[in-house]
């Protein structure tokens, strides 16, 4: 179960970390989101978003190896993914790239659910007492 938990955390962490590469250039962001950034303000905001997602993804990956942070990491990344899906479904039309990212977050939520199940199993497994 520990390996399953760690694997799920690393996968979800990578899903969340990958947008960090958008910090390199506006073109990467435009390509990933299927949008055109028309102002320097929008570029700064989207690059900042990339930075925040990268930090969150790195924290989730870190938590795979430091169990005391796993509940916090799973909570934060779940809020992030549910929030993005909710905003994407809030009535505004979205392009194919955004729809695909929402699908990635839905897949990510599946891995979060598996990780939570594994975490629960680990925490409820009795530890053998020495005789």
C-alpha positions as CSV (number, residue, x, y, z in Angstrom):
1,X,0.0,0.0,0.0
2,X,2.9,2.4,0.7
3,X,4.2,2.0,-2.8
4,X,0.7,2.6,-4.2
5,X,0.4,5.7,-2.1
6,X,3.8,7.0,-3.2
7,X,3.1,6.3,-6.8
8,X,-0.2,8.1,-6.8
9,X,1.3,11.1,-5.0
10,X,4.1,11.3,-7.6
11,X,1.7,11.0,-10.5
12,X,-0.6,13.7,-9.1
13,X,2.4,15.8,-8.2
14,X,3.7,15.6,-11.8
15,X,0.3,16.5,-13.2
16,X,0.4,19.6,-11.0
17,X,4.1,20.4,-11.4
18,X,4.2,20.3,-15.2
19,X,2.6,23.8,-15.7
20,X,5.7,25.2,-14.1
21,X,7.4,25.1,-17.5
22,X,5.0,27.9,-18.6
23,X,7.1,30.2,-16.5
24,X,9.7,30.0,-19.3
25,X,7.7,31.9,-21.9
26,X,4.2,33.2,-22.7
27,X,4.3,31.0,-25.9
28,X,4.3,27.9,-23.8
29,X,1.4,29.1,-21.8
30,X,-0.6,30.1,-24.9
31,X,0.1,26.6,-26.4
32,X,-0.9,24.7,-23.2
33,X,-4.1,26.6,-22.6
34,X,-5.0,27.3,-26.2
35,X,-5.3,31.1,-25.5
36,X,-3.6,34.3,-26.7
37,X,-2.2,36.4,-24.0
38,X,-2.8,40.0,-25.2
39,X,-1.3,42.0,-22.4
40,X,1.8,41.9,-20.2
41,X,-0.5,41.8,-17.2
42,X,-2.1,38.6,-18.4
43,X,1.4,37.1,-19.1
44,X,2.6,38.0,-15.6
45,X,-0.6,36.5,-14.0
46,X,-0.3,33.3,-16.0
47,X,3.4,32.9,-15.3
48,X,2.6,33.4,-11.6
49,X,0.0,30.7,-11.9
50,X,2.6,28.4,-13.4
51,X,4.9,29.1,-10.5
52,X,2.2,28.4,-7.9
53,X,1.2,25.1,-9.6
54,X,4.8,24.1,-9.8
55,X,5.3,24.7,-6.1
56,X,2.2,22.8,-5.3
57,X,3.2,19.9,-7.5
58,X,6.7,19.8,-5.9
59,X,5.1,19.8,-2.5
60,X,2.9,16.8,-3.4
61,X,5.9,14.9,-4.8
62,X,7.8,15.8,-1.6
63,X,5.0,14.4,0.5
64,X,5.3,11.0,-1.2
65,X,8.6,10.7,0.7
66,X,7.6,12.5,3.9
67,X,4.3,10.9,5.2
68,X,3.5,13.6,7.7
69,X,2.7,16.0,4.8
70,X,0.6,13.6,2.8
71,X,-2.9,14.7,4.1
72,X,-2.1,18.3,3.6
73,X,-0.7,17.8,0.1
74,X,-3.7,15.7,-0.9
75,X,-6.1,18.2,0.5
76,X,-4.5,21.2,-1.3
77,X,-4.1,19.4,-4.6
78,X,-7.7,18.1,-4.5
79,X,-9.0,21.7,-3.8
80,X,-6.9,22.9,-6.7
81,X,-8.2,20.3,-9.1
82,X,-11.9,20.5,-8.0
83,X,-11.7,24.3,-8.2
84,X,-10.3,24.2,-11.8
85,X,-13.0,21.8,-12.9
86,X,-15.7,23.8,-11.2
87,X,-14.6,27.0,-12.8
88,X,-14.3,25.3,-16.1
89,X,-17.9,24.1,-15.8
90,X,-19.3,27.4,-14.4
91,X,-21.0,28.4,-17.6
92,X,-18.4,30.1,-19.6
93,X,-17.4,28.4,-22.9
94,X,-14.0,26.8,-22.8
95,X,-11.7,25.7,-25.6
96,X,-10.4,22.2,-26.3
97,X,-7.1,22.8,-24.5
98,X,-8.9,23.8,-21.3
99,X,-11.3,20.9,-21.6
100,X,-8.3,18.5,-21.9
101,X,-6.8,20.1,-18.8
102,X,-10.1,19.5,-17.0
103,X,-9.9,15.9,-18.0
104,X,-6.4,15.6,-16.7
105,X,-7.7,17.0,-13.4
106,X,-10.5,14.5,-13.3
107,X,-7.9,11.7,-13.8
108,X,-5.8,13.4,-11.1
109,X,-8.8,13.2,-8.7
110,X,-9.0,9.4,-9.4
111,X,-5.4,9.1,-8.3
112,X,-6.1,11.2,-5.3
113,X,-9.0,8.9,-4.3
114,X,-6.7,5.9,-4.7
115,X,-4.0,7.6,-2.6
116,X,-6.6,8.4,0.1
117,X,-7.7,4.8,0.1
118,X,-4.1,3.6,0.4
119,X,-3.4,6.2,3.2
120,X,-6.5,5.0,5.1
121,X,-5.4,1.3,4.7
122,X,-1.9,2.1,6.0
123,X,-3.2,4.1,9.0
124,X,-5.6,1.3,9.9
125,X,-3.2,-1.6,9.6
126,X,-2.3,-2.9,13.0
127,X,1.3,-2.9,13.8
128,X,2.6,-6.3,15.0
129,X,3.8,-6.2,18.6
130,X,7.0,-8.0,19.5
131,X,6.4,-11.1,21.7
